Amino acid sequence: MTVRIAKFQIGDIVRHRVYAFRGVIFDVDPEFSNTEEWWQSIPEDLRPRKDQPFYHLLAENDDTSYIAYVSEQNLLRDESGKPVSHPQVGDFFTGREDGRYIIRETYNN
């Protein structure tokens, strides 16, 4: 068994490699942990490998805010320096420091 180290951490601001959205990570799965139906719904040519970290994001695009589940291979560090305006950011994080969000103690496992 290969142990994979997640490239990103809770509080990191990231953007999607293909689609126009960005967000802040609020949870990390060491490998795929969603339904087979969800995975099969992704077009085959874009379907990510399951044997990599997957990230739960408070995500946003120009139109809306939502929760996203994204594979590590499809994320890049967001270098814009802009805060994430998702309405739930304050539920998980106390603020930003050095370009990362600081997790609330109540969510720190």
Backbone atoms as SQL, in Angstrom:
CREATE TABLE atoms (id INTEGER PRIMARY KEY, chain TEXT, resi INTEGER, resn TEXT, atom TEXT, x REAL, y REAL, z REAL);
INSERT INTO atoms VALUES
  (1, 'A', 1, 'MET', 'N', 0.846, -1.187, 0.000),
  (2, 'A', 1, 'MET', 'CA', 0.000, 0.000, 0.000),
  (3, 'A', 1, 'MET', 'C', 0.886, 1.243, 0.000),
  (4, 'A', 2, 'THR', 'N', 0.593, 2.173, -0.874),
  (5, 'A', 2, 'THR', 'CA', 1.332, 3.424, -0.955),
  (6, 'A', 2, 'THR', 'C', 0.618, 4.482, -0.131),
  (7, 'A', 3, 'VAL', 'N', 1.363, 5.150, 0.736),
  (8, 'A', 3, 'VAL', 'CA', 0.790, 6.231, 1.516),
  (9, 'A', 3, 'VAL', 'C', 0.990, 7.522, 0.745),
  (10, 'A', 4, 'ARG', 'N', -0.094, 8.225, 0.500),
  (11, 'A', 4, 'ARG', 'CA', -0.033, 9.486, -0.237),
  (12, 'A', 4, 'ARG', 'C', -0.158, 10.634, 0.740),
  (13, 'A', 5, 'ILE', 'N', 0.684, 11.611, 0.553),
  (14, 'A', 5, 'ILE', 'CA', 0.614, 12.822, 1.362),
  (15, 'A', 5, 'ILE', 'C', -0.176, 13.862, 0.576),
  (16, 'A', 6, 'ALA', 'N', -1.197, 14.423, 1.206),
  (17, 'A', 6, 'ALA', 'CA', -2.024, 15.429, 0.541),
  (18, 'A', 6, 'ALA', 'C', -1.182, 16.669, 0.231),
  (19, 'A', 7, 'LYS', 'N', -1.321, 17.158, -0.972),
  (20, 'A', 7, 'LYS', 'CA', -0.594, 18.348, -1.425),
  (21, 'A', 7, 'LYS', 'C', -1.137, 19.614, -0.758),
  (22, 'A', 8, 'PHE', 'N', -2.442, 19.628, -0.493),
  (23, 'A', 8, 'PHE', 'CA', -3.100, 20.793, 0.096),
  (24, 'A', 8, 'PHE', 'C', -3.608, 20.451, 1.493),
  (25, 'A', 9, 'GLN', 'N', -3.863, 21.498, 2.283),
  (26, 'A', 9, 'GLN', 'CA', -4.323, 21.317, 3.655),
  (27, 'A', 9, 'GLN', 'C', -5.606, 22.097, 3.886),
  (28, 'A', 10, 'ILE', 'N', -6.289, 21.760, 4.983),
  (29, 'A', 10, 'ILE', 'CA', -7.471, 22.517, 5.379),
  (30, 'A', 10, 'ILE', 'C', -7.070, 23.977, 5.546),
  (31, 'A', 11, 'GLY', 'N', -7.875, 24.868, 4.952),
  (32, 'A', 11, 'GLY', 'CA', -7.599, 26.300, 5.004),
  (33, 'A', 11, 'GLY', 'C', -6.927, 26.839, 3.756),
  (34, 'A', 12, 'ASP', 'N', -6.383, 25.960, 2.915),
  (35, 'A', 12, 'ASP', 'CA', -5.751, 26.420, 1.668),
  (36, 'A', 12, 'ASP', 'C', -6.815, 26.906, 0.685),
  (37, 'A', 13, 'ILE', 'N', -6.471, 27.955, -0.040),
  (38, 'A', 13, 'ILE', 'CA', -7.354, 28.474, -1.097),
  (39, 'A', 13, 'ILE', 'C', -6.844, 27.912, -2.417),
  (40, 'A', 14, 'VAL', 'N', -7.739, 27.273, -3.143),
  (41, 'A', 14, 'VAL', 'CA', -7.376, 26.586, -4.381),
  (42, 'A', 14, 'VAL', 'C', -8.345, 26.972, -5.503),
  (43, 'A', 15, 'ARG', 'N', -7.952, 26.623, -6.706),
  (44, 'A', 15, 'ARG', 'CA', -8.834, 26.802, -7.858),
  (45, 'A', 15, 'ARG', 'C', -8.805, 25.527, -8.681),
  (46, 'A', 16, 'HIS', 'N', -9.876, 25.332, -9.452),
  (47, 'A', 16, 'HIS', 'CA', -9.978, 24.136, -10.285),
  (48, 'A', 16, 'HIS', 'C', -9.133, 24.317, -11.537),
  (49, 'A', 17, 'ARG', 'N', -8.466, 23.257, -11.929),
  (50, 'A', 17, 'ARG', 'CA', -7.583, 23.277, -13.099),
  (51, 'A', 17, 'ARG', 'C', -8.350, 23.469, -14.410),
  (52, 'A', 18, 'VAL', 'N', -9.596, 22.962, -14.489),
  (53, 'A', 18, 'VAL', 'CA', -10.370, 22.990, -15.734),
  (54, 'A', 18, 'VAL', 'C', -11.537, 23.969, -15.655),
  (55, 'A', 19, 'TYR', 'N', -12.291, 23.896, -14.579),
  (56, 'A', 19, 'TYR', 'CA', -13.513, 24.703, -14.454),
  (57, 'A', 19, 'TYR', 'C', -13.249, 25.994, -13.696),
  (58, 'A', 20, 'ALA', 'N', -14.045, 27.018, -13.986),
  (59, 'A', 20, 'ALA', 'CA', -13.830, 28.357, -13.423),
  (60, 'A', 20, 'ALA', 'C', -14.454, 28.496, -12.043),
  (61, 'A', 21, 'PHE', 'N', -13.855, 27.809, -11.058),
  (62, 'A', 21, 'PHE', 'CA', -14.271, 28.044, -9.677),
  (63, 'A', 21, 'PHE', 'C', -13.076, 27.908, -8.757),
  (64, 'A', 22, 'ARG', 'N', -13.223, 28.503, -7.585),
  (65, 'A', 22, 'ARG', 'CA', -12.176, 28.465, -6.566),
  (66, 'A', 22, 'ARG', 'C', -12.836, 28.249, -5.224),
  (67, 'A', 23, 'GLY', 'N', -12.051, 27.966, -4.207),
  (68, 'A', 23, 'GLY', 'CA', -12.633, 27.768, -2.891),
  (69, 'A', 23, 'GLY', 'C', -11.584, 27.519, -1.835),
  (70, 'A', 24, 'VAL', 'N', -12.078, 27.315, -0.614),
  (71, 'A', 24, 'VAL', 'CA', -11.213, 27.010, 0.524),
  (72, 'A', 24, 'VAL', 'C', -11.505, 25.584, 0.980),
  (73, 'A', 25, 'ILE', 'N', -10.438, 24.831, 1.261),
  (74, 'A', 25, 'ILE', 'CA', -10.566, 23.438, 1.682),
  (75, 'A', 25, 'ILE', 'C', -11.017, 23.379, 3.138),
  (76, 'A', 26, 'PHE', 'N', -12.095, 22.606, 3.402),
  (77, 'A', 26, 'PHE', 'CA', -12.539, 22.431, 4.783),
  (78, 'A', 26, 'PHE', 'C', -12.453, 20.984, 5.248),
  (79, 'A', 27, 'ASP', 'N', -12.120, 20.051, 4.355),
  (80, 'A', 27, 'ASP', 'CA', -11.918, 18.662, 4.750),
  (81, 'A', 27, 'ASP', 'C', -11.127, 17.963, 3.647),
  (82, 'A', 28, 'VAL', 'N', -10.425, 16.889, 4.033),
  (83, 'A', 28, 'VAL', 'CA', -9.602, 16.129, 3.083),
  (84, 'A', 28, 'VAL', 'C', -9.863, 14.650, 3.293),
  (85, 'A', 29, 'ASP', 'N', -10.090, 13.930, 2.184),
  (86, 'A', 29, 'ASP', 'CA', -10.166, 12.474, 2.209),
  (87, 'A', 29, 'ASP', 'C', -8.866, 11.948, 1.604),
  (88, 'A', 30, 'PRO', 'N', -8.176, 10.990, 2.254),
  (89, 'A', 30, 'PRO', 'CA', -6.906, 10.490, 1.709),
  (90, 'A', 30, 'PRO', 'C', -7.056, 9.827, 0.335),
  (91, 'A', 31, 'GLU', 'N', -8.243, 9.317, 0.068),
  (92, 'A', 31, 'GLU', 'CA', -8.560, 8.806, -1.268),
  (93, 'A', 31, 'GLU', 'C', -10.061, 8.969, -1.471),
  (94, 'A', 32, 'PHE', 'N', -10.527, 8.685, -2.673),
  (95, 'A', 32, 'PHE', 'CA', -11.933, 8.876, -3.031),
  (96, 'A', 32, 'PHE', 'C', -12.862, 8.261, -1.987),
  (97, 'A', 33, 'SER', 'N', -13.855, 9.041, -1.546),
  (98, 'A', 33, 'SER', 'CA', -14.792, 8.569, -0.526),
  (99, 'A', 33, 'SER', 'C', -16.194, 9.123, -0.799),
  (100, 'A', 34, 'ASN', 'N', -16.596, 9.079, -2.038),
  (101, 'A', 34, 'ASN', 'CA', -17.933, 9.513, -2.428),
  (102, 'A', 34, 'ASN', 'C', -18.618, 8.304, -3.064),
  (103, 'A', 35, 'THR', 'N', -19.792, 8.487, -3.621),
  (104, 'A', 35, 'THR', 'CA', -20.524, 7.351, -4.194),
  (105, 'A', 35, 'THR', 'C', -20.000, 6.988, -5.581),
  (106, 'A', 36, 'GLU', 'N', -20.182, 5.747, -5.945),
  (107, 'A', 36, 'GLU', 'CA', -19.821, 5.291, -7.285),
  (108, 'A', 36, 'GLU', 'C', -20.650, 6.044, -8.333),
  (109, 'A', 37, 'GLU', 'N', -21.910, 6.307, -8.001),
  (110, 'A', 37, 'GLU', 'CA', -22.791, 7.055, -8.907),
  (111, 'A', 37, 'GLU', 'C', -22.213, 8.450, -9.194),
  (112, 'A', 38, 'TRP', 'N', -21.723, 9.131, -8.149),
  (113, 'A', 38, 'TRP', 'CA', -21.114, 10.455, -8.324),
  (114, 'A', 38, 'TRP', 'C', -19.918, 10.346, -9.257),
  (115, 'A', 39, 'TRP', 'N', -19.051, 9.357, -9.014),
  (116, 'A', 39, 'TRP', 'CA', -17.835, 9.192, -9.815),
  (117, 'A', 39, 'TRP', 'C', -18.180, 8.881, -11.280),
  (118, 'A', 40, 'GLN', 'N', -19.165, 8.019, -11.490),
  (119, 'A', 40, 'GLN', 'CA', -19.577, 7.644, -12.849),
  (120, 'A', 40, 'GLN', 'C', -20.228, 8.810, -13.591),
  (121, 'A', 41, 'SER', 'N', -20.762, 9.803, -12.851),
  (122, 'A', 41, 'SER', 'CA', -21.417, 10.945, -13.501),
  (123, 'A', 41, 'SER', 'C', -20.421, 11.905, -14.146),
  (124, 'A', 42, 'ILE', 'N', -19.141, 11.748, -13.823),
  (125, 'A', 42, 'ILE', 'CA', -18.102, 12.600, -14.416),
  (126, 'A', 42, 'ILE', 'C', -17.774, 12.051, -15.807),
  (127, 'A', 43, 'PRO', 'N', -17.712, 12.911, -16.827),
  (128, 'A', 43, 'PRO', 'CA', -17.358, 12.409, -18.170),
  (129, 'A', 43, 'PRO', 'C', -16.060, 11.597, -18.114),
  (130, 'A', 44, 'GLU', 'N', -16.052, 10.460, -18.789),
  (131, 'A', 44, 'GLU', 'CA', -14.935, 9.519, -18.691),
  (132, 'A', 44, 'GLU', 'C', -13.583, 10.170, -18.993),
  (133, 'A', 45, 'ASP', 'N', -13.540, 11.068, -19.959),
  (134, 'A', 45, 'ASP', 'CA', -12.256, 11.690, -20.309),
  (135, 'A', 45, 'ASP', 'C', -11.768, 12.676, -19.235),
  (136, 'A', 46, 'LEU', 'N', -12.651, 13.059, -18.301),
  (137, 'A', 46, 'LEU', 'CA', -12.279, 13.962, -17.205),
  (138, 'A', 46, 'LEU', 'C', -12.281, 13.268, -15.850),
  (139, 'A', 47, 'ARG', 'N', -12.681, 12.006, -15.816),
  (140, 'A', 47, 'ARG', 'CA', -12.847, 11.284, -14.544),
  (141, 'A', 47, 'ARG', 'C', -11.494, 11.087, -13.864),
  (142, 'A', 48, 'PRO', 'N', -11.385, 11.536, -12.611),
  (143, 'A', 48, 'PRO', 'CA', -10.101, 11.416, -11.910),
  (144, 'A', 48, 'PRO', 'C', -9.872, 10.014, -11.364),
  (145, 'A', 49, 'ARG', 'N', -8.618, 9.703, -11.099),
  (146, 'A', 49, 'ARG', 'CA', -8.271, 8.458, -10.418),
  (147, 'A', 49, 'ARG', 'C', -8.827, 8.499, -8.996),
  (148, 'A', 50, 'LYS', 'N', -9.150, 7.352, -8.445),
  (149, 'A', 50, 'LYS', 'CA', -9.678, 7.285, -7.078),
  (150, 'A', 50, 'LYS', 'C', -8.572, 7.219, -6.024),
  (151, 'A', 51, 'ASP', 'N', -7.376, 6.845, -6.430),
  (152, 'A', 51, 'ASP', 'CA', -6.279, 6.606, -5.479),
  (153, 'A', 51, 'ASP', 'C', -5.446, 7.863, -5.207),
  (154, 'A', 52, 'GLN', 'N', -6.125, 8.947, -4.901),
  (155, 'A', 52, 'GLN', 'CA', -5.460, 10.205, -4.609),
  (156, 'A', 52, 'GLN', 'C', -6.316, 10.965, -3.600),
  (157, 'A', 53, 'PRO', 'N', -5.744, 11.966, -2.941),
  (158, 'A', 53, 'PRO', 'CA', -6.569, 12.764, -2.028),
  (159, 'A', 53, 'PRO', 'C', -7.694, 13.490, -2.772),
  (160, 'A', 54, 'PHE', 'N', -8.837, 13.597, -2.092),
  (161, 'A', 54, 'PHE', 'CA', -9.979, 14.380, -2.575),
  (162, 'A', 54, 'PHE', 'C', -10.288, 15.421, -1.518),
  (163, 'A', 55, 'TYR', 'N', -10.708, 16.591, -1.967),
  (164, 'A', 55, 'TYR', 'CA', -10.878, 17.735, -1.091),
  (165, 'A', 55, 'TYR', 'C', -12.323, 18.237, -1.113),
  (166, 'A', 56, 'HIS', 'N', -12.822, 18.596, 0.070),
  (167, 'A', 56, 'HIS', 'CA', -14.130, 19.221, 0.219),
  (168, 'A', 56, 'HIS', 'C', -13.889, 20.730, 0.251),
  (169, 'A', 57, 'LEU', 'N', -14.529, 21.453, -0.657),
  (170, 'A', 57, 'LEU', 'CA', -14.311, 22.896, -0.766),
  (171, 'A', 57, 'LEU', 'C', -15.587, 23.680, -0.510),
  (172, 'A', 58, 'LEU', 'N', -15.428, 24.825, 0.144),
  (173, 'A', 58, 'LEU', 'CA', -16.453, 25.865, 0.110),
  (174, 'A', 58, 'LEU', 'C', -16.130, 26.615, -1.170),
  (175, 'A', 59, 'ALA', 'N', -16.858, 26.306, -2.222),
  (176, 'A', 59, 'ALA', 'CA', -16.508, 26.758, -3.565),
  (177, 'A', 59, 'ALA', 'C', -17.384, 27.907, -4.033),
  (178, 'A', 60, 'GLU', 'N', -16.861, 28.637, -5.013),
  (179, 'A', 60, 'GLU', 'CA', -17.617, 29.744, -5.609),
  (180, 'A', 60, 'GLU', 'C', -17.144, 29.963, -7.037),
  (181, 'A', 61, 'ASN', 'N', -18.092, 30.455, -7.843),
  (182, 'A', 61, 'ASN', 'CA', -17.754, 30.940, -9.171),
  (183, 'A', 61, 'ASN', 'C', -18.390, 32.323, -9.299),
  (184, 'A', 62, 'ASP', 'N', -18.454, 32.866, -10.492),
  (185, 'A', 62, 'ASP', 'CA', -19.012, 34.210, -10.663),
  (186, 'A', 62, 'ASP', 'C', -20.498, 34.295, -10.340),
  (187, 'A', 63, 'ASP', 'N', -21.189, 33.152, -10.315),
  (188, 'A', 63, 'ASP', 'CA', -22.641, 33.145, -10.158),
  (189, 'A', 63, 'ASP', 'C', -23.156, 32.663, -8.807),
  (190, 'A', 64, 'THR', 'N', -22.432, 31.754, -8.159),
  (191, 'A', 64, 'THR', 'CA', -22.996, 31.107, -6.978),
  (192, 'A', 64, 'THR', 'C', -21.923, 30.546, -6.061),
  (193, 'A', 65, 'SER', 'N', -22.341, 30.132, -4.877),
  (194, 'A', 65, 'SER', 'CA', -21.488, 29.435, -3.912),
  (195, 'A', 65, 'SER', 'C', -22.060, 28.041, -3.694),
  (196, 'A', 66, 'TYR', 'N', -21.199, 27.076, -3.437),
  (197, 'A', 66, 'TYR', 'CA', -21.644, 25.695, -3.271),
  (198, 'A', 66, 'TYR', 'C', -20.535, 24.882, -2.620),
  (199, 'A', 67, 'ILE', 'N', -20.821, 23.626, -2.311),
  (200, 'A', 67, 'ILE', 'CA', -19.831, 22.684, -1.794),
  (201, 'A', 67, 'ILE', 'C', -19.346, 21.849, -2.972),
  (202, 'A', 68, 'ALA', 'N', -18.040, 21.706, -3.110),
  (203, 'A', 68, 'ALA', 'CA', -17.468, 20.904, -4.195),
  (204, 'A', 68, 'ALA', 'C', -16.605, 19.791, -3.608),
  (205, 'A', 69, 'TYR', 'N', -16.490, 18.712, -4.344),
  (206, 'A', 69, 'TYR', 'CA', -15.640, 17.569, -3.986),
  (207, 'A', 69, 'TYR', 'C', -14.700, 17.366, -5.156),
  (208, 'A', 70, 'VAL', 'N', -13.405, 17.604, -4.962),
  (209, 'A', 70, 'VAL', 'CA', -12.476, 17.688, -6.093),
  (210, 'A', 70, 'VAL', 'C', -11.219, 16.864, -5.838),
  (211, 'A', 71, 'SER', 'N', -10.764, 16.173, -6.869),
  (212, 'A', 71, 'SER', 'CA', -9.535, 15.382, -6.778),
  (213, 'A', 71, 'SER', 'C', -8.312, 16.296, -6.773),
  (214, 'A', 72, 'GLU', 'N', -7.249, 15.806, -6.145),
  (215, 'A', 72, 'GLU', 'CA', -6.018, 16.595, -6.081),
  (216, 'A', 72, 'GLU', 'C', -5.499, 16.955, -7.471),
  (217, 'A', 73, 'GLN', 'N', -5.600, 16.025, -8.436),
  (218, 'A', 73, 'GLN', 'CA', -5.072, 16.282, -9.771),
  (219, 'A', 73, 'GLN', 'C', -5.763, 17.462, -10.460),
  (220, 'A', 74, 'ASN', 'N', -6.948, 17.839, -9.985),
  (221, 'A', 74, 'ASN', 'CA', -7.684, 18.936, -10.616),
  (222, 'A', 74, 'ASN', 'C', -7.603, 20.255, -9.854),
  (223, 'A', 75, 'LEU', 'N', -6.731, 20.334, -8.857),
  (224, 'A', 75, 'LEU', 'CA', -6.614, 21.570, -8.095),
  (225, 'A', 75, 'LEU', 'C', -5.246, 22.216, -8.252),
  (226, 'A', 76, 'LEU', 'N', -5.270, 23.534, -8.230),
  (227, 'A', 76, 'LEU', 'CA', -4.060, 24.351, -8.223),
  (228, 'A', 76, 'LEU', 'C', -4.180, 25.350, -7.084),
  (229, 'A', 77, 'ARG', 'N', -3.064, 25.747, -6.532),
  (230, 'A', 77, 'ARG', 'CA', -3.088, 26.783, -5.494),
  (231, 'A', 77, 'ARG', 'C', -3.594, 28.085, -6.118),
  (232, 'A', 78, 'ASP', 'N', -4.508, 28.760, -5.437),
  (233, 'A', 78, 'ASP', 'CA', -5.023, 30.046, -5.917),
  (234, 'A', 78, 'ASP', 'C', -4.042, 31.128, -5.457),
  (235, 'A', 79, 'GLU', 'N', -3.473, 31.836, -6.401),
  (236, 'A', 79, 'GLU', 'CA', -2.470, 32.863, -6.096),
  (237, 'A', 79, 'GLU', 'C', -3.048, 34.268, -6.154),
  (238, 'A', 80, 'SER', 'N', -4.372, 34.396, -6.239),
  (239, 'A', 80, 'SER', 'CA', -4.984, 35.715, -6.419),
  (240, 'A', 80, 'SER', 'C', -4.892, 36.586, -5.163),
  (241, 'A', 81, 'GLY', 'N', -4.792, 35.965, -4.002),
  (242, 'A', 81, 'GLY', 'CA', -4.768, 36.722, -2.751),
  (243, 'A', 81, 'GLY', 'C', -6.139, 37.196, -2.298),
  (244, 'A', 82, 'LYS', 'N', -7.178, 36.887, -3.070),
  (245, 'A', 82, 'LYS', 'CA', -8.538, 37.321, -2.728),
  (246, 'A', 82, 'LYS', 'C', -9.167, 36.365, -1.715),
  (247, 'A', 83, 'PRO', 'N', -9.977, 36.903, -0.794),
  (248, 'A', 83, 'PRO', 'CA', -10.689, 36.016, 0.129),
  (249, 'A', 83, 'PRO', 'C', -11.777, 35.235, -0.607),
  (250, 'A', 84, 'VAL', 'N', -12.210, 34.146, 0.005),
  (251, 'A', 84, 'VAL', 'CA', -13.327, 33.368, -0.513),
  (252, 'A', 84, 'VAL', 'C', -14.589, 33.933, 0.135),
  (253, 'A', 85, 'SER', 'N', -15.594, 34.255, -0.666),
  (254, 'A', 85, 'SER', 'CA', -16.795, 34.909, -0.144),
  (255, 'A', 85, 'SER', 'C', -17.956, 33.947, 0.109),
  (256, 'A', 86, 'HIS', 'N', -17.686, 32.645, 0.129),
  (257, 'A', 86, 'HIS', 'CA', -18.724, 31.646, 0.409),
  (258, 'A', 86, 'HIS', 'C', -19.375, 31.972, 1.759),
  (259, 'A', 87, 'PRO', 'N', -20.719, 31.933, 1.856),
  (260, 'A', 87, 'PRO', 'CA', -21.393, 32.321, 3.095),
  (261, 'A', 87, 'PRO', 'C', -21.066, 31.440, 4.303),
  (262, 'A', 88, 'GLN', 'N', -20.527, 30.248, 4.116),
  (263, 'A', 88, 'GLN', 'CA', -20.216, 29.361, 5.233),
  (264, 'A', 88, 'GLN', 'C', -18.767, 29.470, 5.720),
  (265, 'A', 89, 'VAL', 'N', -17.960, 30.326, 5.127),
  (266, 'A', 89, 'VAL', 'CA', -16.560, 30.445, 5.538),
  (267, 'A', 89, 'VAL', 'C', -16.449, 30.692, 7.039),
  (268, 'A', 90, 'GLY', 'N', -17.281, 31.580, 7.582),
  (269, 'A', 90, 'GLY', 'CA', -17.238, 31.899, 9.000),
  (270, 'A', 90, 'GLY', 'C', -17.644, 30.753, 9.904),
  (271, 'A', 91, 'ASP', 'N', -18.357, 29.752, 9.358),
  (272, 'A', 91, 'ASP', 'CA', -18.737, 28.588, 10.150),
  (273, 'A', 91, 'ASP', 'C', -17.533, 27.680, 10.435),
  (274, 'A', 92, 'PHE', 'N', -16.574, 27.662, 9.521),
  (275, 'A', 92, 'PHE', 'CA', -15.425, 26.765, 9.608),
  (276, 'A', 92, 'PHE', 'C', -14.130, 27.457, 10.029),
  (277, 'A', 93, 'PHE', 'N', -14.020, 28.747, 9.695),
  (278, 'A', 93, 'PHE', 'CA', -12.745, 29.443, 9.860),
  (279, 'A', 93, 'PHE', 'C', -12.921, 30.748, 10.635),
  (280, 'A', 94, 'THR', 'N', -11.849, 31.153, 11.347),
  (281, 'A', 94, 'THR', 'CA', -11.891, 32.386, 12.143),
  (282, 'A', 94, 'THR', 'C', -11.362, 33.592, 11.361),
  (283, 'A', 95, 'GLY', 'N', -10.613, 33.365, 10.302),
  (284, 'A', 95, 'GLY', 'CA', -10.037, 34.452, 9.520),
  (285, 'A', 95, 'GLY', 'C', -8.913, 33.903, 8.651),
  (286, 'A', 96, 'ARG', 'N', -8.144, 34.823, 8.070),
  (287, 'A', 96, 'ARG', 'CA', -7.029, 34.420, 7.204),
  (288, 'A', 96, 'ARG', 'C', -5.720, 34.908, 7.797),
  (289, 'A', 97, 'GLU', 'N', -4.666, 34.119, 7.539),
  (290, 'A', 97, 'GLU', 'CA', -3.326, 34.494, 7.960),
  (291, 'A', 97, 'GLU', 'C', -2.350, 33.909, 6.946),
  (292, 'A', 98, 'ASP', 'N', -1.479, 34.749, 6.410),
  (293, 'A', 98, 'ASP', 'CA', -0.486, 34.303, 5.422),
  (294, 'A', 98, 'ASP', 'C', -1.137, 33.575, 4.239),
  (295, 'A', 99, 'GLY', 'N', -2.290, 34.066, 3.783),
  (296, 'A', 99, 'GLY', 'CA', -2.939, 33.504, 2.604),
  (297, 'A', 99, 'GLY', 'C', -3.728, 32.233, 2.841),
  (298, 'A', 100, 'ARG', 'N', -3.844, 31.791, 4.086),
  (299, 'A', 100, 'ARG', 'CA', -4.608, 30.584, 4.413),
  (300, 'A', 100, 'ARG', 'C', -5.655, 30.928, 5.448),
  (301, 'A', 101, 'TYR', 'N', -6.735, 30.165, 5.443),
  (302, 'A', 101, 'TYR', 'CA', -7.766, 30.332, 6.457),
  (303, 'A', 101, 'TYR', 'C', -7.388, 29.541, 7.706),
  (304, 'A', 102, 'ILE', 'N', -7.734, 30.080, 8.864),
  (305, 'A', 102, 'ILE', 'CA', -7.455, 29.439, 10.146),
  (306, 'A', 102, 'ILE', 'C', -8.719, 28.714, 10.606),
  (307, 'A', 103, 'ILE', 'N', -8.600, 27.397, 10.811),
  (308, 'A', 103, 'ILE', 'CA', -9.755, 26.572, 11.178),
  (309, 'A', 103, 'ILE', 'C', -10.230, 26.915, 12.592),
  (310, 'A', 104, 'ARG', 'N', -11.532, 26.942, 12.780),
  (311, 'A', 104, 'ARG', 'CA', -12.104, 27.124, 14.122),
  (312, 'A', 104, 'ARG', 'C', -11.766, 25.890, 14.960),
  (313, 'A', 105, 'GLU', 'N', -11.492, 26.078, 16.219),
  (314, 'A', 105, 'GLU', 'CA', -11.165, 24.959, 17.109),
  (315, 'A', 105, 'GLU', 'C', -12.258, 23.894, 17.120),
  (316, 'A', 106, 'THR', 'N', -13.512, 24.303, 17.010),
  (317, 'A', 106, 'THR', 'CA', -14.615, 23.337, 17.054),
  (318, 'A', 106, 'THR', 'C', -14.603, 22.404, 15.853),
  (319, 'A', 107, 'TYR', 'N', -13.918, 22.761, 14.773),
  (320, 'A', 107, 'TYR', 'CA', -13.841, 21.897, 13.584),
  (321, 'A', 107, 'TYR', 'C', -12.515, 21.181, 13.471),
  (322, 'A', 108, 'ASN', 'N', -11.588, 21.463, 14.358),
  (323, 'A', 108, 'ASN', 'CA', -10.277, 20.831, 14.308),
  (324, 'A', 108, 'ASN', 'C', -10.343, 19.459, 14.950),
  (325, 'A', 109, 'ASN', 'N', -10.218, 18.411, 14.129),
  (326, 'A', 109, 'ASN', 'CA', -10.346, 17.044, 14.654),
  (327, 'A', 109, 'ASN', 'C', -9.074, 16.622, 15.332);
